[in-house]
């Protein structure tokens, strides 16, 4: 007796169980259960990717919130004839954080897409 992943809810169950105790998925492999499993997996994938995309937009906004004040200060300093260095502005930290988080989220999206296409 070993533990296997349920095709419907992906939780560990016994390979001897006639149905999953978590989601009542039957292993009779009838058309209804197969269609239900396919729909549930597609919904879970779509929901996860949507969340990652929204987080990606939020991280881009974070980077822009750091970039705009930094460029505004630079333009103001040029207007007044000051010698200015952009690297000393506080906006660079927001910009870097937004960029790093954006790259991290894109990696998560890549891993999720790969797991969806090539399940174990």
Protein Blocks (a to p, Z undefined) as FASTA:
>chain_A
ZZdddfklopacdfkbmbdfklopafklpaklmmmmmmmmmmmmmmmmmmmmmmmmmmmm
mmmmmmmmmmmmmmmmmmnopacdfklpfklmmmmmmmmmmmmmmmmmmmmmmmmmmcZZ
